[in-house]
């Protein structure tokens, strides 16, 4: 090993990836077992870990990059953790328990955690490599998009999920004429039903974002730079910039090249261990029981379980209830569990489209299994706890469904 001196009495733990999942893991592990490991965190971004969820607020100009830093450098030092930024791991030699960095430096480990996150997907269409085509995923993307202010008058954001809505809202706040194009018939179709998505669409449009649904992007036109975006139905929108926000892909290549089992992500068991003993994975790069989670809360749950296990205590990860509780394009949105409620579930809905408020509870066998809140997300944490616990709510339905008095059962 080169470049690092460690105490012989401690086990060497290396974390590849310095994002939100890695930071939460290190925080919990150092609290539980402060003297058990020498920890090295290696991140390929040229800055300390930051809150990726708040990138849209940075793009909108509401926060600075310093505002979203997760832990200052002095915290890492006080925790006894070495953090290396702007360094990339290019190879895992699992047999020798050794990493190779892009600089050629090698680092040995006793245990290895992969928290390499994910990358933005770009559609394989004509014009995707033109000047003026961007993604929305990390600080570098935000810095590039921020430069559009005053330079690009018209932008098309491709993708109507959370990232697309946030990118569109941030650009609109900067005075860019924004059109959001989504291939599906409603926004955030993985988190919202048709009614909730329609209310969200109207609220987002009120904030200056034009919405196109059923818009299958087939081509980005331009001679060197973006000039227009073309769709399968023949529609064409003039544009100076195009932003892909069509999804993410787990960063599993490092593991795959080391002969660690990979599906869509790095496959882990209920202990978050990969097919290679002593190598673990959490967060967006991990695949557990066939599921890859692209949200923060599952990554935090995985971080907590793994930190507990590596501290020498019993814990197992059995999957997460998928939930979203965020401010989407300036609109409060919460969604969790089986929000559609098909197959005989009872659905209770309160809505006031004029006020931009929508509340939906999905109940099966006197247990809350899903919920959607738009506009007013008060009580969201309690609803999520009830979904996770499976508690009997037969005596509290009226208390849970508060808000506008108009109520209808489906």
ZILIN-V538180 format. One record per pair of residues at least 24 apart in sequence whose C-alpha atoms are under 10 Angstrom apart, sorted by the first residue. I is the first residue (numbers start at 1). J is the second residue. Records with the same first field share a line. If there is no record, write none. Layout:
# ZILIN-V538180
I=J + J
This chain:
# ZILIN-V538180
1=98 + 99 + 100 + 105 + 106 + 107 + 108 + 109
2=105 + 106 + 107 + 108
3=105 + 106 + 107
4=40 + 82 + 106 + 107 + 108
5=38
6=37 + 38 + 39
7=37 + 38
8=38
9=35 + 36 + 37 + 38
10=35 + 36 + 37 + 38 + 39 + 110
11=35 + 36 + 37 + 38 + 39 + 109 + 110 + 111
12=36 + 37 + 38 + 39 + 40 + 108 + 109 + 110 + 111 + 112
13=37 + 38 + 39 + 40 + 41 + 108 + 109 + 110 + 111 + 112 + 113 + 278 + 279 + 310
14=38 + 39 + 40 + 41 + 42 + 82 + 98 + 99 + 107 + 108 + 109 + 110 + 111 + 112 + 113 + 114 + 279
15=39 + 40 + 41 + 42 + 43 + 83 + 109 + 111 + 112 + 113 + 114 + 115 + 116 + 279 + 280 + 281
16=40 + 41 + 42 + 43 + 44 + 84 + 87 + 88 + 89 + 99 + 112 + 113 + 114 + 115 + 116 + 117 + 281
17=41 + 42 + 43 + 44 + 45 + 49 + 84 + 85 + 87 + 88 + 89 + 113 + 114 + 115 + 116 + 117
18=42 + 43 + 44 + 45 + 47 + 48 + 49 + 50 + 83 + 84 + 85 + 114 + 115 + 116 + 117
19=43 + 44 + 45 + 48 + 49 + 50 + 51 + 52 + 70 + 115 + 116 + 117 + 283
20=49 + 50 + 51 + 52 + 53 + 70 + 115 + 117 + 283 + 296 + 299 + 300 + 303
21=49 + 114 + 115 + 116 + 117 + 281 + 282 + 283 + 284 + 296 + 297 + 298 + 299 + 300 + 301 + 302 + 303 + 304
22=49 + 113 + 114 + 115 + 116 + 117 + 281 + 282 + 283 + 299 + 300 + 303
23=48 + 49 + 50 + 70 + 71 + 76 + 115 + 300 + 303
24=70 + 299 + 300 + 301 + 302 + 303 + 304 + 307
25=113 + 115 + 282 + 299 + 300 + 301 + 302 + 303 + 304 + 305 + 306 + 307 + 308
26=76 + 79 + 81 + 303 + 304 + 307
27=71 + 75 + 76 + 79 + 81 + 303 + 304 + 307
28=300 + 303 + 304 + 305 + 306 + 307 + 308 + 311
29=303 + 304 + 305 + 306 + 307 + 308 + 309 + 310 + 311
30=79 + 80 + 81 + 307 + 311
31=79 + 307 + 311
32=307 + 308 + 310 + 311 + 312 + 313
33=307 + 308 + 310 + 311 + 312
34=79 + 80 + 311
35=80 + 311
36=310 + 311 + 312
37=80 + 81 + 110 + 111 + 310 + 311
38=80 + 81 + 82 + 109 + 110
39=79 + 80 + 81 + 82 + 83 + 109 + 111 + 112
40=80 + 81 + 82 + 83 + 84 + 107 + 109 + 112
41=76 + 81 + 82 + 83 + 84 + 85 + 113 + 115
42=82 + 83 + 84 + 85 + 86 + 87 + 88 + 89 + 101 + 115 + 116
43=83 + 84 + 85 + 86 + 87 + 88 + 89 + 115 + 116
44=84 + 85 + 86 + 87 + 88 + 89 + 102 + 116
45=84 + 85 + 86 + 87 + 88 + 138 + 139 + 140
46=84 + 85 + 86 + 87 + 139 + 140
47=84 + 85 + 86 + 139
48=72 + 73 + 76 + 83 + 84 + 85 + 86
49=73 + 83 + 85
50=138 + 139
51=138 + 296
52=137 + 138 + 139 + 296
53=137 + 138 + 163 + 166 + 295 + 296 + 326 + 327
54=166 + 326 + 327
55=136 + 137 + 138 + 139 + 141 + 142 + 163 + 166 + 167 + 170
56=136 + 137 + 142 + 163 + 164 + 165 + 166 + 167 + 168 + 169 + 170 + 171 + 327 + 328 + 329
57=142 + 166 + 167 + 169 + 170 + 173 + 327 + 329 + 330
58=139 + 142 + 143 + 146 + 170
59=136 + 139 + 141 + 142 + 143 + 144 + 145 + 146 + 147 + 166 + 167 + 168 + 169 + 170 + 171 + 172 + 173 + 174
60=142 + 146 + 166 + 167 + 168 + 169 + 170 + 171 + 172 + 173 + 174 + 175 + 329
61=146 + 170 + 171 + 173 + 174
62=170 + 173
65=139 + 142 + 143
89=254
90=253 + 254 + 257
91=253 + 254 + 255 + 257 + 258
92=254 + 255 + 256 + 257 + 258 + 259 + 260
93=257 + 258 + 259
94=255 + 258 + 259 + 260 + 276 + 277 + 278 + 279
95=258 + 276 + 277
97=278 + 279
109=278 + 279
110=278 + 279
111=277 + 278 + 279 + 280 + 310
112=273 + 276 + 277 + 278 + 279 + 280 + 281
113=272 + 273 + 274 + 278 + 279 + 280 + 281 + 282 + 306
114=251 + 252 + 254 + 255 + 266 + 273 + 274 + 279 + 280 + 281 + 282 + 283 + 285 + 286
115=251 + 252 + 266 + 280 + 281 + 282 + 283 + 284 + 285 + 286 + 299 + 303
116=250 + 251 + 252 + 253 + 254 + 255 + 266 + 281 + 282 + 283 + 284 + 285 + 286
117=248 + 249 + 250 + 251 + 252 + 265 + 281 + 282 + 283 + 284 + 285 + 286 + 294 + 299
118=247 + 248 + 249 + 250 + 251 + 252 + 265 + 283 + 284 + 285 + 286 + 294
119=247 + 248 + 249 + 250 + 251 + 284 + 285
120=163 + 244 + 245 + 246 + 247 + 248 + 249 + 250 + 251
121=244 + 245 + 246 + 247 + 248 + 249 + 250
122=158 + 243 + 244 + 245 + 246 + 247 + 248 + 249
123=158 + 217 + 218 + 219 + 244 + 245 + 246 + 247
124=218 + 219
125=217 + 218 + 219 + 220
126=218 + 219 + 220 + 221 + 222
127=218 + 219 + 220 + 221 + 222 + 223 + 224 + 225 + 226 + 227 + 228 + 229 + 242
128=219 + 220 + 221 + 226 + 242 + 243 + 244
129=220 + 224 + 225 + 226
130=220 + 221 + 222 + 223 + 224 + 225 + 226 + 227 + 241 + 242
131=222 + 223 + 224 + 225 + 226 + 227 + 240 + 241 + 242
132=222 + 224 + 225 + 226 + 227 + 239 + 240 + 241 + 242 + 243
133=157 + 220 + 225 + 226 + 240 + 241 + 242 + 243 + 244
134=241 + 242 + 243 + 244 + 245
135=163 + 164 + 167 + 242 + 243 + 244 + 245 + 246
136=163 + 164 + 166 + 167 + 243 + 244 + 245 + 246 + 247
137=163 + 167 + 244 + 245 + 247 + 248
141=243
142=167 + 170
145=170 + 171 + 174 + 241 + 243
146=170 + 171 + 174
147=174
148=174 + 175 + 176 + 240 + 241
149=173 + 174 + 175 + 176
150=174 + 175 + 176
151=176 + 240 + 241
152=176 + 177 + 239 + 240 + 241
153=177 + 178 + 239 + 240 + 241
154=178 + 179 + 227 + 228 + 237 + 238 + 239 + 240 + 241 + 242
155=179 + 180 + 226 + 227 + 228 + 229 + 237 + 238 + 239 + 240 + 241 + 242 + 243
156=180 + 181 + 209 + 210 + 211 + 228 + 229 + 237 + 238 + 239 + 240 + 241 + 242 + 243 + 244
157=181 + 182 + 209 + 211 + 229 + 241 + 242 + 243 + 244 + 245 + 246
158=182 + 183 + 212 + 215 + 216 + 217 + 229 + 242 + 243 + 244 + 245 + 246
159=183 + 184 + 187 + 188 + 212 + 213 + 215 + 216 + 217 + 243 + 244 + 245 + 246 + 247
160=184 + 185 + 186 + 187 + 188 + 189 + 201 + 211 + 212 + 213 + 245 + 246 + 247
161=186 + 187 + 188 + 189 + 190 + 191 + 245 + 246 + 247 + 328
162=187 + 188 + 189 + 190 + 191 + 245 + 246 + 247 + 324 + 326 + 327 + 328 + 329
163=188 + 244 + 245 + 246 + 247 + 248 + 328 + 329
164=188 + 243 + 244 + 245 + 246 + 247 + 328 + 329
165=201 + 204 + 209 + 211 + 245 + 328 + 329 + 330
166=245 + 327 + 328 + 329 + 330
167=243 + 244 + 245 + 329
168=204 + 208 + 209 + 210 + 211 + 243 + 245 + 329
169=204 + 205 + 207 + 208 + 209 + 328 + 329 + 330
170=209 + 329 + 330
171=208 + 209
172=207 + 208 + 209 + 210 + 329
173=207 + 208 + 209 + 329
175=208
176=208 + 209
177=208 + 209 + 210 + 239 + 240
178=208 + 209 + 210 + 211 + 239 + 241 + 242
179=205 + 208 + 209 + 210 + 211 + 212 + 237 + 238 + 239 + 242
180=205 + 209 + 210 + 211 + 212 + 213 + 215 + 242 + 243 + 245
181=210 + 211 + 212 + 213 + 214 + 215 + 216 + 217 + 229 + 231
182=211 + 212 + 213 + 214 + 215 + 216 + 217 + 245 + 246
183=212 + 213 + 214 + 215 + 216 + 217 + 231 + 232 + 246
184=212 + 213 + 214 + 215 + 216
185=212 + 213 + 214 + 215
186=211 + 212 + 213 + 214
187=211 + 212 + 213
190=335 + 339 + 340
191=322 + 323 + 324 + 333 + 334 + 335 + 336 + 337 + 338 + 339 + 340 + 371 + 372
192=333 + 334 + 335 + 336 + 339 + 340 + 371 + 372 + 373 + 374
193=335 + 339 + 340 + 341 + 360 + 372
194=340
195=351 + 353 + 358 + 360
196=333 + 351 + 353 + 356 + 357 + 358 + 359 + 360 + 372 + 373 + 374
197=358 + 374
198=353
199=351 + 352 + 353 + 354 + 355 + 356 + 357 + 358 + 374 + 375
200=328 + 329 + 331 + 332 + 333 + 353 + 356 + 357 + 358 + 374 + 375
202=353 + 354 + 356
203=329 + 330 + 331 + 353 + 354 + 355 + 356 + 375
204=328 + 329 + 330 + 331
205=329
207=329 + 330 + 331
209=329
247=294
248=284 + 294
249=284 + 285 + 292 + 294
250=283 + 284 + 285 + 286 + 287 + 292 + 293 + 294
251=284 + 285 + 286
252=281 + 284 + 285 + 286 + 287
253=285
255=279 + 281 + 285
262=286 + 287
263=287 + 288 + 290 + 291 + 292
264=290 + 291 + 292
265=290 + 291 + 292 + 293
266=292
267=291 + 292
268=317
269=316 + 317 + 318
270=302 + 305 + 306 + 315 + 316 + 317 + 318 + 319
271=302 + 305 + 306 + 309 + 310 + 314 + 315 + 316 + 317 + 318
272=302 + 303 + 305 + 306 + 309 + 316 + 317 + 318
273=306
280=306
281=306
282=306
288=317 + 318 + 319 + 320
289=318 + 319
291=319 + 320
292=319
293=319 + 320 + 322
294=322
295=322 + 323 + 324
296=322 + 323 + 324
297=321 + 322 + 323 + 324 + 325
298=322 + 323
320=388
321=369 + 370 + 384 + 385 + 387 + 388
322=370 + 384 + 388
323=370 + 371 + 372 + 380 + 384
324=372 + 373 + 380 + 384
325=372 + 373 + 374 + 377 + 380 + 381 + 384
326=377
327=374 + 375 + 377
328=374
330=375
331=356 + 374 + 375 + 376 + 377
332=356 + 357 + 373 + 374 + 375 + 376 + 377 + 378
333=357 + 358 + 372 + 373 + 374 + 375 + 376 + 377 + 380
334=359 + 371 + 372 + 373 + 374 + 375 + 376 + 377 + 378 + 379 + 380 + 381 + 383 + 384
335=359 + 360 + 370 + 371 + 372 + 373 + 374 + 377 + 380 + 383 + 384
336=361 + 362 + 369 + 370 + 371 + 372 + 373 + 380 + 383 + 384 + 387 + 388
337=362 + 368 + 369 + 370 + 371 + 372 + 384 + 387 + 388
338=362 + 363 + 368 + 369 + 370 + 371 + 372 + 387
339=363 + 369 + 370 + 371 + 372
340=369 + 370 + 371 + 372
341=369 + 370 + 371
345=369 + 370 + 410
346=409 + 410
347=371 + 408 + 409 + 410
348=397 + 401 + 407 + 408 + 409 + 410
349=373 + 401 + 406 + 407 + 408 + 409 + 410
350=401 + 402 + 403 + 404 + 405 + 406 + 407 + 408 + 409
351=403 + 404 + 405 + 406 + 407 + 408
352=403 + 404 + 405 + 406 + 407
355=404
357=403 + 404
358=403 + 404
359=400 + 401 + 402 + 403 + 404 + 407
360=401 + 407 + 408 + 409
361=397 + 400 + 401 + 409
362=387 + 410
363=387 + 392 + 393 + 394 + 397
364=390 + 392
365=390 + 392 + 393 + 394
366=390 + 391 + 392 + 393 + 394 + 395 + 397
367=391 + 392 + 393 + 394 + 397
368=392 + 393 + 394 + 397
376=403
378=402 + 403
